[in-house]
Amino acid sequence: MREFARDPNQGIAVAAAPGEDRFLASRRCLNRAPGPVTAGVIALDAGGGAVASMPADEFIIVDAGSLTLTYPDAVLTLDAGQSTVIQQGAAFSWSAGRPVSLIFTRYNGSQPGARAIVPIKESPQLEPSGAPLAELLLTPTPACRNYSDYRSADGEFVCGTWDSTPYHRRAMLYRHFELMFLLEGSVTFVDGTGRAGTFSKGDIFLVEQDATCSWESREQVAKVYVIYRPA
């Protein structure tokens, strides 16, 4: 996703409505079929603006630069690698002292809720969570932990932090869409065509819904995740 963010020739530019704030208009989306999730990049020049009402639940992570969000009773400054969820209906202003690049994932099926901005904690208290299915594992069962910062009202859009000891899993079908930001370690995926990709600390990438791929991590892995999983 960082490569996508840095190449203005990739993706599809968002058609801006007249008078729409740059936060909503200065976007390129991945070229993928319309669906419940949209992902892409927001490229903002220095300056500021205001959004009267966020149209859908949206996760953003700062790829480069720094962004300040101001909303009722709070100010949130996000530097590179920091992230937050902006809920549908939230009103806020934004400012940037220099150009800033944001990678976003929007849940188009969200419903109005608390209209809040929910920062993704950087050092949350992780709790034990489920491990991969035993029949898929090629190594001993790993110890996995999780913390969820945000869950949509329908439970289908979840953002948080997860970590795990090393493990190797056979290829499986992803019923969900997942964007990952690796905080620690590295992982290698091999898809159904035999194409392999290795991602390391600092990488931001996604696994498409209905993809088939394996997982192999040879060291402790930690990640911020954004998952859309249909009920």
N, C-alpha and C positions, 0 to 999 in steps of 0.2 A: 504493500500500500504506500510505503514511502516513495518508491519509484514512480508509482502512479501520480502521487501528489506533486512530484518535481517535473513531470512531463505534461505541459499544457496541451499537447496534441492528443493525449489520450482521453477517453471518456466522452460524455455527452454534456454539453453546457446546459444548465437549467434556464428555461425561459422565465424571465422575471416579469411579475405583474407590475403595472404602472405604480410608481411610488414605493415599491417594496424595499425594505431595508437591505443593505448589502449583506448582512449576515445570512439572509434567506436567498438572496439573488446571486451572490458571487460563488457559484458552486459548479462542480463537474461531478457527474455520477458515473459509476461503472456501467459499461454497456452490457446490461443484462435484462432479461425479460421482466416486465413489470410484475410486482408481487408484494407481499406484506412487508418486505424489508428493502430499503434503499441504502446504498453506501457510496461514499465518494469523498471529495475534498472541498473544503471551504477556504478560499484564498482571499484574505483581507489586507488592504493597504492600511498604513498608519491612519489613525483617526478614530471615529466612533459612530455609534448609531443606537437605535432603540427598536425593539420588537414588542409590539403591543400584545401579541398572543401567539405563542409557539403552536404551529399547526399539528404537531404530533410529538410523541415521546422521542427524544433523540439523545444518543450518546455521542459526546465529542471528546477527542484526545488531541492535545497540542503536538503537532509534528515538529514545528519550528516556530520560534518567537515566544510571545507572552500575550495573554488575553485577560482582561479584567471584566468580570460580569457584576453588575450592580442590580439588586432586586430588593424588594421590601425587607428592611431591617438587616441586610447582609451585603457584604462585598466579597467576591471570590476572585483571586488571581491565580491563573493557571499558567505554569511554565511548561517547557518541553517535557513530554512524558506524563503530564498530569491530565486527569480526565474528570468528567462529570456527566450526569444525566439531566437534561432539561425536559421537564414534563410538559405534556400537551396543555396549552392554555397559559403557561407561565409568561409573565411580562418582565422584561429586563432591558437594561441598557448595556452596551459593551464599549470598550475602548482598547486601543493598542498603540503603543508608542512607536512601533515599527511594524513592517509587514509580518503577518502571522499566517501559518498554515495549520488547518485543523482537519483531521480525518473524522468522518461522522458515520454513524449507523442510525437510520431512522426506522421506527416501527410504525408503519402506515395504518395498522389496525388498532392503534391505541385509542383510549377514551379519556375524556377530561377527568382529572382526579384532584390532587392537592395543588396542582399548578405550581409545583416547587422546583427548585434546582437542588439536585442531590449529588454532592461531591463523592467521587470514588476514593475511599480511604487508602492511604499509602501503606500503612502498617496495621491492617485489621487483625483482630483476634480470630484466627482461623479455627474451625471446628472439624472433627473427623467427618468425612463424607464417603459416599459409596465409591467402590473401586470398579474397574472394567469387569465385564462378565468373565467368569473363570474359563469358559470354553473358548474365549478369544485370546487368552494370555499365553505367551510363549516363554514367559519368565514368572517368577513368584509374584504373588499378589502385592501390589504396591500399597503404601500408606498414603491416602489422599486426604486433603483438607480443603475447606471452602468457607468463604464469607460472602453473602449476597448483600450488596448495597442497595439494589433496587430491583423490584419485581412489579411488573404491570398488574393492573387490577384483574386481568384475565389469566395471569400467571404465565403468559407465553413469551414475554420479553424480560430477560433477567441479566443483570450486570453485577460483576463482583470480582473477587480474587480467589484463585485456586492454586494449590501446589501439590506435588507428588514426588515420591521417591522414584528411582528409575524403573522403567518397565518396557516390554516389547509386546505389542498387541497385533493380532492378525487384522487384515482389512475388514472394515465394517461399513455398512451403509449409514450415512449421517442423515437422520430424519430432521436434523436441525441445521440452521445457519449459525456459524460462529465466527466472530472476529476476535483475534487474540493479540495481545501485546505482551511479549515475553519479558518478564522481570528478571529471570534467572535461568541459567542452563540453556540447553538446545534440544531440538526435537527434529526427527526426520520422518517425513510422510512419503509413502509410495501409493500412488493411485491405481485404479483398475487397469490403466494402460501400461503400467510399469514405470511411469514418469515419477522421479523422486525429487524432493525438495527439502533442504535442511534450513531451519530457522534458529537464530540465536538471540541472546539477550539484546533487547532494544528493537527487535523486528516487530512490525505490525503486519498481520496477514489475516486472511480469512479462508475458511473452508465452506464451500457452497452447500446448500441444502441438496440432498440426494447424491452427493459425491460418495465414492467408495474409496477408502484409503486406510492404510495401516498407520501405526504410531510406534516410534522407537526413540526412547530417551535413555541415555547412558549416565545421566547425572540428575541431581535434583532439579526440577523444573517448577517455576512459578510464573503465573500469568494473570493479567487482567483479562476478563472475558466479557463478551457481549453475545448472548444467545437468544435466537428466536426459535422456539420449539412449539409447533402446533399441538394443541390439546388432543 
